[in-house]
Amino acid sequence: MKEADHEWHDDGPERLYVITGGRSGTAAQGALDLVTLVISRTQPAPGMQPERAAIVRLCRAPLSVAELTAYLRLPFSAVAVLVADLMAEGAVETRSTVPPVADLRLLEEVMDGLEQL
């Protein structure tokens, strides 16, 4: 037999089922999108699931969920479940990259000032 015949393939749906505990979504997952930044708040705990520990290690510097999916080679849905679990445990925090909505009153004052020019 060739070396390739003994190669281990663990990319099937069974692996994703085990990693996520059979869950496909959580309430916190709704707040996550591909550009949400994830930042670690702690070190990986001893005995932590390898994928969860990898997220905590990778996010010492802020990373987007899209970057995590690429590094971990997992689909967004699986990474979102793991990140939501880590958020619930306080191991990571997330930040939206969407800028805050501009103050309407300030915009009106700017428009009035421009009209007076």
Secondary structure, 3 states (H helix, E strand, C coil): CCHHHHCCCCCCHHHHHHHHCCCCCCCHHHHCCCCCEEEECCCCCCCCCHHHHHHHHHCCCCEEHHHHHHHHCCCHHHHHHHHHHHHHHCCEEEECCCCCCCCHHHHHHHHHHHHHC
